[in-house]
Amino acid sequence: MFLHIRRTLWTTLPAIIMTLISFAIVGLINTPHNAASPDSINRVSDIVDGLKNHFNISWLSMLPITVVVPLLVGGWPAYIAIMAGAIAGSRLSIVLQGTSIADVTDTLYNGYHIQSGVAALDELLNRGGMSAMYPLAMLFL
């Protein structure tokens, strides 16, 4: 996998550099009077407040990524690393969020569903699980 990444850097790295330069120019042109409007600031604060109200967020929430990245860097197959991250995230959900094993299994299969009262947060979090990936999997079969 890393050999593939190294070989594609010849084409992707220039694109990434050009994109970063473009965003820097747009960011510098965007003067304070054009900067974030009060509406967008309120929207962000609504999302953050919604997350704080519905979830226990702590540094332990970073555990799944600290499992996945070393496995990938260590040369493990991607599906094993992702599975290990899913297991770590599932256990963390049980410990930090107080969910049951049945809820975790249902979320893995059907996806997470919440009605937080914040439309942007609901749109961000309400996604499908493994069952939502079936149409894509059928393309490859």
N, CA, C and O atoms as CSV, one atom per row, in Angstrom:
chain,resi,resn,atom,element,x,y,z
A,1,MET,N,N,0.825,-1.188,0.000
A,1,MET,CA,C,0.000,0.000,0.000
A,1,MET,C,C,0.872,1.255,0.000
A,1,MET,O,O,0.598,2.200,-0.740
A,2,PHE,N,N,1.921,1.270,0.825
A,2,PHE,CA,C,2.763,2.451,0.890
A,2,PHE,C,C,3.568,2.636,-0.394
A,2,PHE,O,O,3.900,3.765,-0.756
A,3,LEU,N,N,3.884,1.551,-1.081
A,3,LEU,CA,C,4.553,1.659,-2.366
A,3,LEU,C,C,3.648,2.382,-3.356
A,3,LEU,O,O,4.099,3.236,-4.120
A,4,HIS,N,N,2.384,2.035,-3.332
A,4,HIS,CA,C,1.409,2.702,-4.202
A,4,HIS,C,C,1.319,4.195,-3.861
A,4,HIS,O,O,1.282,5.035,-4.760
A,5,ILE,N,N,1.283,4.519,-2.577
A,5,ILE,CA,C,1.202,5.919,-2.153
A,5,ILE,C,C,2.439,6.684,-2.618
A,5,ILE,O,O,2.324,7.803,-3.120
A,6,ARG,N,N,3.626,6.084,-2.453
A,6,ARG,CA,C,4.853,6.751,-2.898
A,6,ARG,C,C,4.843,6.999,-4.398
A,6,ARG,O,O,5.297,8.047,-4.856
A,7,ARG,N,N,4.336,6.058,-5.156
A,7,ARG,CA,C,4.323,6.214,-6.611
A,7,ARG,C,C,3.309,7.251,-7.080
A,7,ARG,O,O,3.516,7.904,-8.103
A,8,THR,N,N,2.223,7.404,-6.345
A,8,THR,CA,C,1.222,8.393,-6.755
A,8,THR,C,C,1.573,9.803,-6.280
A,8,THR,O,O,0.925,10.766,-6.691
A,9,LEU,N,N,2.579,9.941,-5.430
A,9,LEU,CA,C,2.968,11.271,-4.962
A,9,LEU,C,C,3.423,12.167,-6.103
A,9,LEU,O,O,3.278,13.387,-6.018
A,10,TRP,N,N,3.977,11.583,-7.185
A,10,TRP,CA,C,4.445,12.380,-8.317
A,10,TRP,C,C,3.310,13.184,-8.940
A,10,TRP,O,O,3.543,14.275,-9.460
A,11,THR,N,N,2.098,12.667,-8.896
A,11,THR,CA,C,0.970,13.393,-9.481
A,11,THR,C,C,0.136,14.113,-8.430
A,11,THR,O,O,-0.417,15.177,-8.708
A,12,THR,N,N,0.035,13.555,-7.230
A,12,THR,CA,C,-0.833,14.173,-6.227
A,12,THR,C,C,-0.155,15.307,-5.475
A,12,THR,O,O,-0.820,16.273,-5.100
A,13,LEU,N,N,1.144,15.217,-5.247
A,13,LEU,CA,C,1.825,16.257,-4.485
A,13,LEU,C,C,1.755,17.627,-5.171
A,13,LEU,O,O,1.466,18.614,-4.495
A,14,PRO,N,N,2.008,17.732,-6.488
A,14,PRO,CA,C,1.836,19.047,-7.122
A,14,PRO,C,C,0.408,19.579,-7.001
A,14,PRO,O,O,0.210,20.779,-6.806
A,15,ALA,N,N,-0.570,18.710,-7.113
A,15,ALA,CA,C,-1.964,19.149,-6.979
A,15,ALA,C,C,-2.242,19.650,-5.566
A,15,ALA,O,O,-2.936,20.651,-5.386
A,16,ILE,N,N,-1.706,18.962,-4.566
A,16,ILE,CA,C,-1.892,19.392,-3.174
A,16,ILE,C,C,-1.234,20.743,-2.941
A,16,ILE,O,O,-1.811,21.611,-2.286
A,17,ILE,N,N,-0.021,20.930,-3.476
A,17,ILE,CA,C,0.690,22.200,-3.305
A,17,ILE,C,C,-0.073,23.339,-3.978
A,17,ILE,O,O,-0.225,24.414,-3.398
A,18,MET,N,N,-0.551,23.107,-5.196
A,18,MET,CA,C,-1.325,24.153,-5.893
A,18,MET,C,C,-2.613,24.487,-5.141
A,18,MET,O,O,-3.023,25.646,-5.082
A,19,THR,N,N,-3.244,23.465,-4.570
A,19,THR,CA,C,-4.470,23.696,-3.803
A,19,THR,C,C,-4.183,24.509,-2.553
A,19,THR,O,O,-4.927,25.436,-2.229
A,20,LEU,N,N,-3.102,24.168,-1.843
A,20,LEU,CA,C,-2.741,24.926,-0.643
A,20,LEU,C,C,-2.433,26.380,-0.977
A,20,LEU,O,O,-2.834,27.286,-0.247
A,21,ILE,N,N,-1.727,26.602,-2.071
A,21,ILE,CA,C,-1.436,27.976,-2.490
A,21,ILE,C,C,-2.730,28.711,-2.826
A,21,ILE,O,O,-2.902,29.867,-2.439
A,22,SER,N,N,-3.638,28.055,-3.537
A,22,SER,CA,C,-4.922,28.681,-3.891
A,22,SER,C,C,-5.721,29.051,-2.649
A,22,SER,O,O,-6.268,30.151,-2.565
A,23,PHE,N,N,-5.790,28.142,-1.687
A,23,PHE,CA,C,-6.529,28.432,-0.457
A,23,PHE,C,C,-5.857,29.548,0.340
A,23,PHE,O,O,-6.541,30.365,0.957
A,24,ALA,N,N,-4.522,29.590,0.333
A,24,ALA,CA,C,-3.812,30.662,1.037
A,24,ALA,C,C,-4.145,32.008,0.406
A,24,ALA,O,O,-4.382,32.983,1.119
A,25,ILE,N,N,-4.165,32.070,-0.924
A,25,ILE,CA,C,-4.495,33.322,-1.610
A,25,ILE,C,C,-5.927,33.742,-1.293
A,25,ILE,O,O,-6.180,34.906,-0.984
A,26,VAL,N,N,-6.858,32.802,-1.370
A,26,VAL,CA,C,-8.258,33.122,-1.051
A,26,VAL,C,C,-8.381,33.558,0.400
A,26,VAL,O,O,-9.134,34.482,0.706
A,27,GLY,N,N,-7.654,32.909,1.291
A,27,GLY,CA,C,-7.691,33.292,2.700
A,27,GLY,C,C,-7.132,34.673,2.956
A,27,GLY,O,O,-7.639,35.405,3.806
A,28,LEU,N,N,-6.070,35.042,2.213
A,28,LEU,CA,C,-5.490,36.371,2.381
A,28,LEU,C,C,-6.374,37.455,1.776
A,28,LEU,O,O,-6.423,38.576,2.282
A,29,ILE,N,N,-7.068,37.121,0.696
A,29,ILE,CA,C,-7.976,38.084,0.068
A,29,ILE,C,C,-9.205,38.299,0.942
A,29,ILE,O,O,-9.784,39.385,0.940
A,30,ASN,N,N,-9.601,37.288,1.677
A,30,ASN,CA,C,-10.786,37.350,2.523
A,30,ASN,C,C,-10.482,38.219,3.740
A,30,ASN,O,O,-10.064,37.708,4.780
A,31,THR,N,N,-10.685,39.505,3.618
A,31,THR,CA,C,-10.366,40.460,4.682
A,31,THR,C,C,-11.360,40.336,5.828
A,31,THR,O,O,-12.400,39.695,5.674
A,32,PRO,N,N,-11.054,40.940,6.976
A,32,PRO,CA,C,-11.951,40.808,8.133
A,32,PRO,C,C,-13.396,41.218,7.867
A,32,PRO,O,O,-14.309,40.622,8.439
A,33,HIS,N,N,-13.633,42.220,7.016
A,33,HIS,CA,C,-15.035,42.593,6.756
A,33,HIS,C,C,-15.745,41.550,5.901
A,33,HIS,O,O,-16.974,41.528,5.850
A,34,ASN,N,N,-14.977,40.675,5.222
A,34,ASN,CA,C,-15.566,39.572,4.464
A,34,ASN,C,C,-15.543,38.267,5.259
A,34,ASN,O,O,-16.091,37.254,4.823
A,35,ALA,N,N,-14.913,38.303,6.410
A,35,ALA,CA,C,-14.692,37.077,7.185
A,35,ALA,C,C,-16.011,36.496,7.672
A,35,ALA,O,O,-17.092,36.936,7.280
A,36,ALA,N,N,-15.892,35.515,8.521
A,36,ALA,CA,C,-17.054,34.755,8.987
A,36,ALA,C,C,-18.152,35.685,9.495
A,36,ALA,O,O,-17.916,36.565,10.322
A,37,SER,N,N,-19.327,35.469,8.990
A,37,SER,CA,C,-20.469,36.271,9.406
A,37,SER,C,C,-20.969,35.773,10.755
A,37,SER,O,O,-20.674,34.645,11.149
A,38,PRO,N,N,-21.716,36.599,11.458
A,38,PRO,CA,C,-22.272,36.138,12.739
A,38,PRO,C,C,-23.131,34.885,12.590
A,38,PRO,O,O,-23.186,34.056,13.499
A,39,ASP,N,N,-23.804,34.745,11.443
A,39,ASP,CA,C,-24.634,33.567,11.221
A,39,ASP,C,C,-23.783,32.297,11.185
A,39,ASP,O,O,-24.148,31.284,11.783
A,40,SER,N,N,-22.645,32.353,10.480
A,40,SER,CA,C,-21.803,31.153,10.398
A,40,SER,C,C,-21.150,30.861,11.736
A,40,SER,O,O,-20.965,29.695,12.084
A,41,ILE,N,N,-20.797,31.891,12.496
A,41,ILE,CA,C,-20.224,31.675,13.825
A,41,ILE,C,C,-21.263,31.046,14.743
A,41,ILE,O,O,-20.942,30.140,15.512
A,42,ASN,N,N,-22.509,31.518,14.668
A,42,ASN,CA,C,-23.582,30.942,15.478
A,42,ASN,C,C,-23.842,29.496,15.079
A,42,ASN,O,O,-24.122,28.655,15.934
A,43,ARG,N,N,-23.750,29.201,13.778
A,43,ARG,CA,C,-23.973,27.833,13.304
A,43,ARG,C,C,-22.918,26.883,13.868
A,43,ARG,O,O,-23.234,25.777,14.307
A,44,VAL,N,N,-21.675,27.325,13.850
A,44,VAL,CA,C,-20.594,26.504,14.394
A,44,VAL,C,C,-20.790,26.297,15.894
A,44,VAL,O,O,-20.636,25.183,16.394
A,45,SER,N,N,-21.125,27.360,16.604
A,45,SER,CA,C,-21.322,27.216,18.053
A,45,SER,C,C,-22.523,26.329,18.359
A,45,SER,O,O,-22.515,25.619,19.365
A,46,ASP,N,N,-23.560,26.351,17.515
A,46,ASP,CA,C,-24.703,25.455,17.696
A,46,ASP,C,C,-24.271,23.992,17.530
A,46,ASP,O,O,-24.696,23.122,18.290
A,47,ILE,N,N,-23.430,23.734,16.540
A,47,ILE,CA,C,-22.954,22.364,16.318
A,47,ILE,C,C,-22.105,21.904,17.490
A,47,ILE,O,O,-22.266,20.782,17.970
A,48,VAL,N,N,-21.202,22.762,17.957
A,48,VAL,CA,C,-20.343,22.396,19.090
A,48,VAL,C,C,-21.186,22.155,20.334
A,48,VAL,O,O,-20.961,21.183,21.055
A,49,ASP,N,N,-22.150,23.026,20.594
A,49,ASP,CA,C,-23.025,22.840,21.755
A,49,ASP,C,C,-23.837,21.551,21.633
A,49,ASP,O,O,-24.018,20.833,22.616
A,50,GLY,N,N,-24.326,21.260,20.425
A,50,GLY,CA,C,-25.071,20.014,20.217
A,50,GLY,C,C,-24.211,18.788,20.484
A,50,GLY,O,O,-24.673,17.822,21.091
A,51,LEU,N,N,-22.960,18.826,20.032
A,51,LEU,CA,C,-22.047,17.700,20.310
A,51,LEU,C,C,-21.803,17.549,21.811
A,51,LEU,O,O,-21.817,16.437,22.341
A,52,LYS,N,N,-21.580,18.671,22.489
A,52,LYS,CA,C,-21.332,18.621,23.939
A,52,LYS,C,C,-22.555,18.113,24.704
A,52,LYS,O,O,-22.417,17.419,25.712
A,53,ASN,N,N,-23.751,18.461,24.221
A,53,ASN,CA,C,-24.971,18.046,24.907
A,53,ASN,C,C,-25.295,16.567,24.728
A,53,ASN,O,O,-25.941,15.969,25.588
A,54,HIS,N,N,-24.855,15.970,23.623
A,54,HIS,CA,C,-25.242,14.594,23.330
A,54,HIS,C,C,-24.129,13.570,23.519
A,54,HIS,O,O,-24.401,12.369,23.526
A,55,PHE,N,N,-22.887,14.012,23.671
A,55,PHE,CA,C,-21.773,13.068,23.757
A,55,PHE,C,C,-20.807,13.466,24.857
A,55,PHE,O,O,-20.659,14.644,25.182
A,56,ASN,N,N,-20.154,12.462,25.422
A,56,ASN,CA,C,-19.046,12.678,26.344
A,56,ASN,C,C,-17.779,12.720,25.497
A,56,ASN,O,O,-17.322,11.687,25.007
A,57,ILE,N,N,-17.218,13.897,25.325
A,57,ILE,CA,C,-16.048,14.060,24.471
A,57,ILE,C,C,-14.825,14.235,25.364
A,57,ILE,O,O,-14.800,15.097,26.243
A,58,SER,N,N,-13.807,13.401,25.125
A,58,SER,CA,C,-12.567,13.497,25.885
A,58,SER,C,C,-11.410,13.065,24.997
A,58,SER,O,O,-11.599,12.685,23.842
A,59,TRP,N,N,-10.219,13.128,25.556
A,59,TRP,CA,C,-9.032,12.700,24.806
A,59,TRP,C,C,-9.073,11.207,24.511
A,59,TRP,O,O,-8.428,10.752,23.567
A,60,LEU,N,N,-9.809,10.444,25.289
A,60,LEU,CA,C,-9.916,9.007,25.025
A,60,LEU,C,C,-10.591,8.729,23.682
A,60,LEU,O,O,-10.446,7.648,23.112
A,61,SER,N,N,-11.328,9.718,23.192
A,61,SER,CA,C,-11.999,9.551,21.902
A,61,SER,C,C,-11.007,9.383,20.757
A,61,SER,O,O,-11.390,8.961,19.666
A,62,MET,N,N,-9.746,9.705,20.990
A,62,MET,CA,C,-8.707,9.564,19.967
A,62,MET,C,C,-8.150,8.138,19.909
A,62,MET,O,O,-7.321,7.844,19.048
A,63,LEU,N,N,-8.582,7.261,20.793
A,63,LEU,CA,C,-8.043,5.901,20.853
A,63,LEU,C,C,-8.147,5.134,19.534
A,63,LEU,O,O,-7.163,4.508,19.140
A,64,PRO,N,N,-9.281,5.148,18.830
A,64,PRO,CA,C,-9.338,4.377,17.575
A,64,PRO,C,C,-8.291,4.795,16.552
A,64,PRO,O,O,-7.728,3.941,15.867
A,65,ILE,N,N,-8.018,6.084,16.434
A,65,ILE,CA,C,-7.018,6.522,15.458
A,65,ILE,C,C,-5.617,6.119,15.911
A,65,ILE,O,O,-4.745,5.865,15.081
A,66,THR,N,N,-5.400,6.060,17.224
A,66,THR,CA,C,-4.095,5.613,17.715
A,66,THR,C,C,-3.919,4.113,17.553
A,66,THR,O,O,-2.811,3.602,17.716
A,67,VAL,N,N,-4.972,3.411,17.242
A,67,VAL,CA,C,-4.885,1.985,16.908
A,67,VAL,C,C,-4.676,1.809,15.406
A,67,VAL,O,O,-3.845,1.003,14.987
A,68,VAL,N,N,-5.421,2.553,14.599
A,68,VAL,CA,C,-5.400,2.375,13.147
A,68,VAL,C,C,-4.070,2.813,12.528
A,68,VAL,O,O,-3.480,2.071,11.742
A,69,VAL,N,N,-3.602,4.000,12.873
A,69,VAL,CA,C,-2.402,4.546,12.225
A,69,VAL,C,C,-1.171,3.669,12.447
A,69,VAL,O,O,-0.479,3.364,11.476
A,70,PRO,N,N,-0.861,3.245,13.685
A,70,PRO,CA,C,0.318,2.378,13.836
A,70,PRO,C,C,0.198,1.053,13.077
A,70,PRO,O,O,1.197,0.541,12.571
A,71,LEU,N,N,-1.002,0.500,12.994
A,71,LEU,CA,C,-1.172,-0.738,12.244
A,71,LEU,C,C,-0.902,-0.512,10.753
A,71,LEU,O,O,-0.244,-1.331,10.111
A,72,LEU,N,N,-1.405,0.594,10.205
A,72,LEU,CA,C,-1.162,0.886,8.794
A,72,LEU,C,C,0.309,1.167,8.526
A,72,LEU,O,O,0.869,0.684,7.542
A,73,VAL,N,N,0.938,1.953,9.406
A,73,VAL,CA,C,2.362,2.256,9.240
A,73,VAL,C,C,3.196,0.989,9.401
A,73,VAL,O,O,4.233,0.833,8.758
A,74,GLY,N,N,2.736,0.094,10.260
A,74,GLY,CA,C,3.445,-1.168,10.479
A,74,GLY,C,C,3.284,-2.168,9.348
A,74,GLY,O,O,3.880,-3.245,9.385
A,75,GLY,N,N,2.495,-1.833,8.352
A,75,GLY,CA,C,2.360,-2.696,7.189
A,75,GLY,C,C,1.235,-3.710,7.265
A,75,GLY,O,O,1.158,-4.607,6.425
A,76,TRP,N,N,0.370,-3.587,8.246
A,76,TRP,CA,C,-0.771,-4.506,8.341
A,76,TRP,C,C,-1.741,-4.208,7.203
A,76,TRP,O,O,-1.805,-3.072,6.733
A,77,PRO,N,N,-2.493,-5.203,6.756
A,77,PRO,CA,C,-3.504,-4.952,5.723
A,77,PRO,C,C,-4.542,-3.936,6.216
A,77,PRO,O,O,-4.879,-3.895,7.400
A,78,ALA,N,N,-5.034,-3.128,5.292
A,78,ALA,CA,C,-5.955,-2.051,5.645
A,78,ALA,C,C,-7.225,-2.577,6.308
A,78,ALA,O,O,-7.727,-1.964,7.250
A,79,TYR,N,N,-7.751,-3.703,5.829
A,79,TYR,CA,C,-9.001,-4.195,6.415
A,79,TYR,C,C,-8.806,-4.621,7.871
A,79,TYR,O,O,-9.735,-4.499,8.671
A,80,ILE,N,N,-7.636,-5.110,8.227
A,80,ILE,CA,C,-7.371,-5.471,9.625
A,80,ILE,C,C,-7.260,-4.211,10.475
A,80,ILE,O,O,-7.798,-4.157,11.581
A,81,ALA,N,N,-6.564,-3.200,9.962
A,81,ALA,CA,C,-6.420,-1.948,10.708
A,81,ALA,C,C,-7.774,-1.278,10.917
A,81,ALA,O,O,-8.064,-0.792,12.010
A,82,ILE,N,N,-8.599,-1.249,9.878
A,82,ILE,CA,C,-9.920,-0.627,10.003
A,82,ILE,C,C,-10.804,-1.420,10.956
A,82,ILE,O,O,-11.551,-0.837,11.742
A,83,MET,N,N,-10.722,-2.745,10.890
A,83,MET,CA,C,-11.499,-3.574,11.812
A,83,MET,C,C,-11.055,-3.341,13.260
A,83,MET,O,O,-11.888,-3.259,14.162
A,84,ALA,N,N,-9.747,-3.237,13.475
A,84,ALA,CA,C,-9.240,-2.967,14.825
A,84,ALA,C,C,-9.725,-1.605,15.314
A,84,ALA,O,O,-10.072,-1.455,16.486
A,85,GLY,N,N,-9.750,-0.610,14.423
A,85,GLY,CA,C,-10.272,0.705,14.792
A,85,GLY,C,C,-11.755,0.661,15.112
A,85,GLY,O,O,-12.211,1.334,16.037
A,86,ALA,N,N,-12.513,-0.125,14.358
A,86,ALA,CA,C,-13.950,-0.262,14.624
A,86,ALA,C,C,-14.190,-0.944,15.969
A,86,ALA,O,O,-15.091,-0.558,16.713
A,87,ILE,N,N,-13.391,-1.947,16.275
A,87,ILE,CA,C,-13.523,-2.628,17.569
A,87,ILE,C,C,-13.159,-1.678,18.703
A,87,ILE,O,O,-13.855,-1.622,19.717
A,88,ALA,N,N,-12.062,-0.928,18.534
A,88,ALA,CA,C,-11.666,0.033,19.567
A,88,ALA,C,C,-12.744,1.098,19.744
A,88,ALA,O,O,-13.073,1.463,20.872
A,89,GLY,N,N,-13.295,1.600,18.639
A,89,GLY,CA,C,-14.353,2.602,18.720
A,89,GLY,C,C,-15.624,2.061,19.351
A,89,GLY,O,O,-16.303,2.767,20.097
A,90,SER,N,N,-15.942,0.814,19.054
A,90,SER,CA,C,-17.136,0.190,19.644
A,90,SER,C,C,-16.986,0.043,21.145
A,90,SER,O,O,-17.905,0.353,21.903
A,91,ARG,N,N,-15.834,-0.427,21.568
A,91,ARG,CA,C,-15.601,-0.567,23.022
A,91,ARG,C,C,-15.590,0.790,23.700
A,91,ARG,O,O,-16.105,0.945,24.808
A,92,LEU,N,N,-15.006,1.764,23.038
A,92,LEU,CA,C,-14.970,3.110,23.596
A,92,LEU,C,C,-16.372,3.693,23.714
A,92,LEU,O,O,-16.663,4.408,24.672
A,93,SER,N,N,-17.240,3.398,22.755
A,93,SER,CA,C,-18.619,3.854,22.804
A,93,SER,C,C,-19.340,3.277,24.019
A,93,SER,O,O,-20.122,3.961,24.679
A,94,ILE,N,N,-19.065,2.016,24.296
A,94,ILE,CA,C,-19.693,1.378,25.458
A,94,ILE,C,C,-19.212,2.029,26.754
A,94,ILE,O,O,-20.005,2.279,27.661
A,95,VAL,N,N,-17.905,2.301,26.834
A,95,VAL,CA,C,-17.329,2.857,28.059
A,95,VAL,C,C,-17.664,4.341,28.228
A,95,VAL,O,O,-18.135,4.751,29.289
A,96,LEU,N,N,-17.425,5.149,27.191
A,96,LEU,CA,C,-17.594,6.605,27.319
A,96,LEU,C,C,-19.034,7.070,27.169
A,96,LEU,O,O,-19.481,7.952,27.903
A,97,GLN,N,N,-19.761,6.487,26.229
A,97,GLN,CA,C,-21.109,6.970,25.938
A,97,GLN,C,C,-22.198,6.174,26.641
A,97,GLN,O,O,-23.357,6.591,26.663
A,98,GLY,N,N,-21.836,5.034,27.213
A,98,GLY,CA,C,-22.817,4.226,27.924
A,98,GLY,C,C,-23.776,3.478,27.020
A,98,GLY,O,O,-24.880,3.140,27.447
A,99,THR,N,N,-23.388,3.212,25.786
A,99,THR,CA,C,-24.256,2.464,24.884
A,99,THR,C,C,-24.167,0.974,25.178
A,99,THR,O,O,-23.192,0.497,25.759
A,100,SER,N,N,-25.190,0.256,24.770
A,100,SER,CA,C,-25.205,-1.195,24.973
A,100,SER,C,C,-24.556,-1.883,23.780
A,100,SER,O,O,-24.366,-1.271,22.729
A,101,ILE,N,N,-24.220,-3.144,23.947
A,101,ILE,CA,C,-23.627,-3.916,22.850
A,101,ILE,C,C,-24.620,-4.019,21.697
A,101,ILE,O,O,-24.223,-3.974,20.533
A,102,ALA,N,N,-25.899,-4.155,22.011
A,102,ALA,CA,C,-26.922,-4.220,20.957
A,102,ALA,C,C,-26.976,-2.924,20.161
A,102,ALA,O,O,-27.111,-2.948,18.937
A,103,ASP,N,N,-26.871,-1.783,20.857
A,103,ASP,CA,C,-26.877,-0.494,20.158
A,103,ASP,C,C,-25.645,-0.330,19.274
A,103,ASP,O,O,-25.733,0.195,18.164
A,104,VAL,N,N,-24.501,-0.782,19.772
A,104,VAL,CA,C,-23.270,-0.692,18.980
A,104,VAL,C,C,-23.394,-1.543,17.723
A,104,VAL,O,O,-23.038,-1.097,16.632
A,105,THR,N,N,-23.898,-2.762,17.870
A,105,THR,CA,C,-24.073,-3.652,16.721
A,105,THR,C,C,-25.050,-3.051,15.721
A,105,THR,O,O,-24.812,-3.083,14.514
A,106,ASP,N,N,-26.151,-2.503,16.227
A,106,ASP,CA,C,-27.140,-1.874,15.343
A,106,ASP,C,C,-26.537,-0.672,14.613
A,106,ASP,O,O,-26.802,-0.468,13.428
A,107,THR,N,N,-25.733,0.117,15.311
A,107,THR,CA,C,-25.103,1.285,14.691
A,107,THR,C,C,-24.102,0.861,13.625
A,107,THR,O,O,-24.035,1.485,12.566
A,108,LEU,N,N,-23.328,-0.179,13.880
A,108,LEU,CA,C,-22.380,-0.657,12.878
A,108,LEU,C,C,-23.102,-1.125,11.622
A,108,LEU,O,O,-22.628,-0.906,10.508
A,109,TYR,N,N,-24.240,-1.765,11.802
A,109,TYR,CA,C,-24.955,-2.316,10.657
A,109,TYR,C,C,-25.824,-1.278,9.955
A,109,TYR,O,O,-25.776,-1.162,8.731
A,110,ASN,N,N,-26.615,-0.524,10.713
A,110,ASN,CA,C,-27.597,0.394,10.128
A,110,ASN,C,C,-27.158,1.850,10.115
A,110,ASN,O,O,-27.786,2.671,9.446
A,111,GLY,N,N,-26.094,2.191,10.838
A,111,GLY,CA,C,-25.643,3.572,10.921
A,111,GLY,C,C,-26.197,4.262,12.146
A,111,GLY,O,O,-27.082,3.744,12.827
A,112,TYR,N,N,-25.662,5.439,12.414
A,112,TYR,CA,C,-26.052,6.211,13.594
A,112,TYR,C,C,-27.191,7.150,13.232
A,112,TYR,O,O,-27.194,7.751,12.158
A,113,HIS,N,N,-28.160,7.273,14.133
A,113,HIS,CA,C,-29.302,8.159,13.908
A,113,HIS,C,C,-29.552,8.973,15.169
A,113,HIS,O,O,-29.630,8.422,16.268
A,114,ILE,N,N,-29.677,10.270,15.008
A,114,ILE,CA,C,-29.913,11.166,16.139
A,114,ILE,C,C,-30.826,12.302,15.688
A,114,ILE,O,O,-30.797,12.716,14.529
A,115,GLN,N,N,-31.623,12.787,16.604
A,115,GLN,CA,C,-32.424,13.992,16.395
A,115,GLN,C,C,-31.984,14.978,17.474
A,115,GLN,O,O,-32.557,15.011,18.563
A,116,SER,N,N,-30.974,15.771,17.170
A,116,SER,CA,C,-30.393,16.679,18.155
A,116,SER,C,C,-31.101,18.019,18.219
A,116,SER,O,O,-30.939,18.760,19.189
A,117,GLY,N,N,-31.884,18.339,17.196
A,117,GLY,CA,C,-32.513,19.646,17.138
A,117,GLY,C,C,-31.667,20.660,16.376
A,117,GLY,O,O,-32.119,21.776,16.118
A,118,VAL,N,N,-30.435,20.278,16.013
A,118,VAL,CA,C,-29.552,21.127,15.208
A,118,VAL,C,C,-29.458,20.469,13.835
A,118,VAL,O,O,-28.863,19.400,13.694
A,119,ALA,N,N,-30.039,21.099,12.835
A,119,ALA,CA,C,-30.149,20.483,11.507
A,119,ALA,C,C,-28.783,20.123,10.926
A,119,ALA,O,O,-28.619,19.047,10.351
A,120,ALA,N,N,-27.809,21.010,11.073
A,120,ALA,CA,C,-26.472,20.745,10.513
A,120,ALA,C,C,-25.820,19.554,11.208
A,120,ALA,O,O,-25.140,18.756,10.562
A,121,LEU,N,N,-26.020,19.431,12.505
A,121,LEU,CA,C,-25.457,18.308,13.253
A,121,LEU,C,C,-26.148,17.005,12.873
A,121,LEU,O,O,-25.491,15.976,12.714
A,122,ASP,N,N,-27.451,17.045,12.730
A,122,ASP,CA,C,-28.185,15.846,12.313
A,122,ASP,C,C,-27.739,15.386,10.933
A,122,ASP,O,O,-27.583,14.189,10.696
A,123,GLU,N,N,-27.532,16.336,10.020
A,123,GLU,CA,C,-27.078,15.992,8.672
A,123,GLU,C,C,-25.685,15.380,8.701
A,123,GLU,O,O,-25.381,14.479,7.919
A,124,LEU,N,N,-24.846,15.865,9.595
A,124,LEU,CA,C,-23.481,15.370,9.710
A,124,LEU,C,C,-23.429,13.967,10.314
A,124,LEU,O,O,-22.648,13.128,9.865
A,125,LEU,N,N,-24.249,13.711,11.322
A,125,LEU,CA,C,-24.146,12.459,12.078
A,125,LEU,C,C,-25.042,11.337,11.580
A,125,LEU,O,O,-24.718,10.168,11.789
A,126,ASN,N,N,-26.140,11.645,10.939
A,126,ASN,CA,C,-27.060,10.604,10.493
A,126,ASN,C,C,-26.560,9.988,9.191
A,126,ASN,O,O,-26.841,10.479,8.098
A,127,ARG,N,N,-25.828,8.926,9.337
A,127,ARG,CA,C,-25.233,8.245,8.178
A,127,ARG,C,C,-25.561,6.766,8.259
A,127,ARG,O,O,-26.000,6.263,9.294
A,128,GLY,N,N,-25.342,6.080,7.150
A,128,GLY,CA,C,-25.602,4.650,7.100
A,128,GLY,C,C,-24.418,3.849,7.613
A,128,GLY,O,O,-23.294,4.347,7.671
A,129,GLY,N,N,-24.676,2.638,7.974
A,129,GLY,CA,C,-23.633,1.723,8.404
A,129,GLY,C,C,-23.233,0.812,7.258
A,129,GLY,O,O,-23.167,1.236,6.104
A,130,MET,N,N,-22.968,-0.436,7.587
A,130,MET,CA,C,-22.563,-1.393,6.554
A,130,MET,C,C,-23.655,-1.590,5.517
A,130,MET,O,O,-23.357,-1.787,4.339
A,131,SER,N,N,-24.909,-1.540,5.934
A,131,SER,CA,C,-26.003,-1.752,4.982
A,131,SER,C,C,-26.055,-0.653,3.926
A,131,SER,O,O,-26.542,-0.888,2.820
A,132,ALA,N,N,-25.562,0.540,4.245
A,132,ALA,CA,C,-25.545,1.626,3.265
A,132,ALA,C,C,-24.451,1.412,2.217
A,132,ALA,O,O,-24.454,2.073,1.178
A,133,MET,N,N,-23.530,0.508,2.477
A,133,MET,CA,C,-22.441,0.253,1.536
A,133,MET,C,C,-22.758,-0.883,0.571
A,133,MET,O,O,-21.972,-1.141,-0.341
A,134,TYR,N,N,-23.869,-1.559,0.741
A,134,TYR,CA,C,-24.206,-2.675,-0.133
A,134,TYR,C,C,-24.289,-2.303,-1.611
A,134,TYR,O,O,-23.756,-3.034,-2.445
A,135,PRO,N,N,-24.947,-1.181,-1.969
A,135,PRO,CA,C,-25.004,-0.851,-3.402
A,135,PRO,C,C,-23.611,-0.678,-4.020
A,135,PRO,O,O,-23.375,-1.096,-5.154
A,136,LEU,N,N,-22.700,-0.066,-3.276
A,136,LEU,CA,C,-21.344,0.111,-3.781
A,136,LEU,C,C,-20.639,-1.236,-3.897
A,136,LEU,O,O,-19.916,-1.479,-4.862
A,137,ALA,N,N,-20.848,-2.106,-2.920
A,137,ALA,CA,C,-20.223,-3.434,-2.957
A,137,ALA,C,C,-20.729,-4.241,-4.144
A,137,ALA,O,O,-19.977,-5.020,-4.729
A,138,MET,N,N,-21.985,-4.065,-4.502
A,138,MET,CA,C,-22.545,-4.800,-5.630
A,138,MET,C,C,-21.890,-4.390,-6.956
A,138,MET,O,O,-21.836,-5.190,-7.890
A,139,LEU,N,N,-21.401,-3.166,-7.042
A,139,LEU,CA,C,-20.704,-2.725,-8.248
A,139,LEU,C,C,-19.440,-3.550,-8.496
A,139,LEU,O,O,-19.048,-3.772,-9.641
A,140,PHE,N,N,-18.817,-3.993,-7.423
A,140,PHE,CA,C,-17.555,-4.722,-7.548
A,140,PHE,C,C,-17.743,-6.224,-7.688
A,140,PHE,O,O,-16.789,-6.937,-7.998
A,141,LEU,N,N,-18.957,-6.715,-7.463
A,141,LEU,CA,C,-19.182,-8.159,-7.540
A,141,LEU,C,C,-19.610,-8.616,-8.895
A,141,LEU,O,O,-19.834,-9.809,-9.101
